[in-house]
Amino acid sequence: MQRVFKLSLQATTTTTTTCYNSSGLKENGSKKDLADGFRLWIDIVEPTPDELINLQKEFNLDSHVFDLIKQKAKRPQTRILDNYLFTIILDIQYKTQTINY
């Protein structure tokens, strides 16, 4: 059973959980859904240190994964670990300039 974690960089902290299986999606999923054969996607954006600690403890996640999250310079990546996938996805944000003639 693999769990998928996605980290995106945005301005505010948000956490969304979605469970999925071959039958479809279930919004606001939880760890309990894993026992029913669902896979769990946790989308956590700009997590606080306490949120990361709680997530690591709740799901017994590898501490090296959280070292990657804490690094200031991130790059998109996916790591396949024993019983879950860990993915960092970065948003591209463009700064616009107004040119006055």
C-alpha positions as CSV (number, residue, x, y, z in Angstrom):
1,M,0.0,0.0,0.0
2,Q,1.6,3.2,-1.1
3,R,0.8,6.7,0.3
4,V,1.5,9.7,-1.8
5,F,2.6,13.1,-0.4
6,K,2.7,16.2,-2.4
7,L,4.3,19.5,-1.2
8,S,3.7,22.7,-3.1
9,L,5.0,26.1,-2.4
10,Q,2.4,28.8,-2.0
11,A,1.7,31.7,0.2
12,T,-0.6,30.1,2.9
13,T,-0.7,26.9,4.8
14,T,-3.3,24.4,3.5
15,T,-3.8,20.7,3.9
16,T,-6.1,18.6,1.8
17,T,-6.5,14.9,2.0
18,T,-8.0,12.7,-0.7
19,C,-8.5,9.0,-0.7
20,Y,-8.7,7.1,-4.0
21,N,-8.9,3.6,-5.3
22,S,-10.1,1.9,-8.5
23,S,-13.7,2.9,-7.6
24,G,-13.0,6.6,-7.4
25,L,-12.1,9.5,-5.1
26,K,-13.2,10.4,-1.6
27,E,-12.6,14.0,-0.5
28,N,-11.5,14.7,3.1
29,G,-10.0,11.2,3.5
30,S,-8.3,10.0,6.6
31,K,-5.8,7.4,7.8
32,K,-8.8,5.1,8.6
33,D,-9.6,4.8,4.8
34,L,-6.3,3.0,4.3
35,A,-7.7,-0.1,6.1
36,D,-10.6,0.0,3.6
37,G,-8.2,-0.4,0.6
38,F,-7.9,3.3,-0.3
39,R,-4.7,5.1,-1.0
40,L,-4.2,8.4,0.7
41,W,-3.0,11.6,-1.0
42,I,-2.0,14.4,1.5
43,D,-1.5,17.8,-0.1
44,I,0.2,20.0,2.4
45,V,1.3,23.5,1.3
46,E,3.7,25.6,3.3
47,P,3.6,23.4,6.4
48,T,4.7,24.7,9.8
49,P,7.4,22.8,11.7
50,D,4.7,21.4,14.1
51,E,2.5,20.2,11.2
52,L,5.5,18.3,9.8
53,I,6.3,16.7,13.1
54,N,2.7,15.6,13.6
55,L,2.6,14.2,10.0
56,Q,5.8,12.3,10.5
57,K,4.6,10.8,13.7
58,E,1.1,9.9,12.5
59,F,2.3,8.1,9.5
60,N,5.7,6.9,10.7
61,L,7.5,8.6,7.8
62,D,11.2,8.7,7.1
63,S,13.0,11.6,8.8
64,H,15.2,12.2,5.7
65,V,12.0,13.1,3.7
66,F,11.4,15.9,6.2
67,D,15.0,17.1,5.9
68,L,14.2,17.7,2.2
69,I,11.1,19.7,3.0
70,K,13.0,21.9,5.4
71,Q,15.7,22.9,2.9
72,K,15.2,26.3,1.4
73,A,16.3,25.3,-2.1
74,K,13.9,22.6,-3.3
75,R,13.7,20.8,-6.6
76,P,10.8,18.7,-7.9
77,Q,11.3,15.0,-7.1
78,T,9.7,11.7,-6.3
79,R,11.1,9.2,-3.8
80,I,9.9,5.6,-3.7
81,L,10.2,4.4,-0.1
82,D,9.2,1.1,1.4
83,N,5.5,1.7,1.8
84,Y,4.8,5.1,0.3
85,L,5.8,7.6,-2.4
86,F,7.0,11.1,-1.5
87,T,6.7,13.8,-4.1
88,I,7.7,17.5,-4.1
89,I,6.0,19.5,-6.8
90,L,6.8,23.2,-7.2
91,D,4.5,25.8,-8.6
92,I,5.9,28.2,-11.2
93,Q,5.0,31.8,-10.3
94,Y,5.8,34.6,-12.7
95,K,6.4,38.2,-11.7
96,T,4.9,40.6,-14.0
97,Q,6.2,44.0,-14.9
98,T,4.3,46.9,-16.2
99,I,6.2,48.9,-18.8
100,N,5.1,52.5,-19.2
101,Y,5.8,54.1,-22.5
